[in-house]
Amino acid sequence: MLSGVTSADLSVEIVSADNSLSATTLQMSTLETSNENTLPSLFQVTGFIPGGFAVKSLRLKKDAVLDFKYQLKSIKLNGDDNLYQTLNLKIMQQDKFIYQGKLSDLSYGQTINANGKDDWIFFISLDQSDSQLSNKTCEFVFDFKTYRDNPDEIGGLQDEIKVTNYVSSGSW
């Protein structure tokens, strides 16, 4: 029995006139609101006591062509779970509170402002005096992630910035 090998190459070419191709970019940055310097971290609080609070601000800026939707989440990296879950967070934009709740529950989405800048004011507080919260540490990030239709989507043009934070409680 003989077996043969066949090699067949097929090729199709379609030419369409008057087409164009464009490329675009999507990028954002987190900046200090006072001078637009890069802001790698936000809260660096040591000795937090019950009833204490800290206030910080940041500017999220569109650095490219595309407008975008984005989601902000808080993600614990290291430290005490109880301290992380006890910290309260309030966020203001344009003189209105847009989030008030537990730091650990933060999940908030919106579209970048028409001017390409969103200013955020964060208030973090420790309202409980449970002695088990004394002398603890917690490291977390504010995770800003762009998306097109769904915050959980994968693929397409995306950008993500993680702003680090560190909190340690004092003694009481």
N, C-alpha and C positions, 0 to 999 in steps of 0.2 A: 504494500500500500504506500502510495506516495502522498506526502502532504505538501501543500504549497503555501507560500506566504504571499499575501497581497498587500501592497502598499498603495493606499489611495489618499491623496491630499485634496481636500476640498477648500475652496476659498471663496468668500463672498465679500464684496466691497459695495457699500452704499455711500453715495455722496449726496449731501444735502447742503445747499447753499444758504447763505444768510443766517447762519447759526452763530451764537456767541457763547463763550464760557467765561464765567467769572469766579473768582475765589474771594473768600471773605474771612474775617477773623472774629473770634470771640475771646475776650480777656477782661478780667476784672482785677482790682487791687484793693487792699484795705489800707487806709491812710489815717494819720492823725487829722482831726478836724481843724486844728489851729494853724497848721502849716503844710499839710499834705505830704509829710514825710512818711515813708513806709512804716507800717505798724505791725511788727511780728508778734507782739503779745499785748494783752489788754490789762487784766487784773493780776497784780502781784501783791497780795494782801497777807501780812503776817500778824499774828496776835489777834485775830478776829474774836470779838466778845459778843455775848448775847445782847441784842439791841443795836449792834454796830452795823454800819452799812458803808459801801463804797460806790462811787459814781465814776464812770469812764465813758468816753465817746469814741466813735470811729466813723470814717466815711468809706462807703463802698463805692468805687468809681468804675465806670465803664471805660476800658482802655482800648477798645477796638470798635469795629463797625457795627456789629449786630447788637440790637437790644436783646434782653434776655429776661427770663423768669429765674428766680433762684429760691432756694430753701435754706433756712438757717436752723441748725440743730446744735444741741449741746451733747458732747460725747466725753464721758469720763475716761481718762487715760490711766491714772494711778491714784492710789490713796484710799482713804476711808469711804466706804459706800454710804454709811449713815450721814456723814458730813455732806457729801455730794447730794444726797436725796433730801437733806434738810434745808439747804440753801435756797432762798427765794430770789426770784429775778423779776424785775420790771423793765420793760423796754419802751422808750418813747421815740416817736418820729413826728415831726411837724406839730409839736405841742400836744400830742395825743398819746396816751398809753395804748400800745398795740399788743402788748403781752404782759400779763401779770399771773405768775404761778411759780411752780417749782422749777429750778434750774434744770433738773433731770428730765422734766417733761417737755422742754422747749422743742418745738417743731413749728416753724412759721414760714410761710411762703408768700412771695409777691413778685411783681415785675419792676425792673429798674425804672427809676423816674425818667421822664422825658428829657431832662437835662443831663442824664447820665451819672447822677450823684445821689446816693441815699445816705443821709446822716442818721446814725443810731446813737441813742443815749441809753446806757445800761446802768441799772441800779441793782446791786447784789446785797443781800442782807442775811443776817443770822438772827432769827427771831426766837429760837428755842434756847433754853438754858440747861438742857439735859447734860449732866456731868459726863456722860459717855461721849459727848462731842468735844470735850476739852482735850487740848494738845493733840489734835489730829491734823492731817494734811490731805489735800485733794488737788489733783491736776486734771484739767479738762480743756477741751478746745471748743471754740465756736466754729462750726463747720458751715461755710457758705458754699453752696454747690448750685451751679446753673443747670437748667433743664429746658426742654422744648415743650413737652406735653404733660409729662408725669415725673415727679421728683425721683422716682425709683428707676427710671429708664437708664439703659446702658447703651453707649454708642452715640454717634453723631458728634457735633461740636459741643464740647463741655469745658468748664473750668471749675476749679475747686480751690478754696483757700481755707486753711485751718489756722485760727488765731489762738495761741496758747494762753492759758490762765493758770495761776497757782494761788491757792488759799490755804492758810494754816490757822487753826484756832488757837486762842490763848488758854491760859489757866484760869479757872474760877471755882 
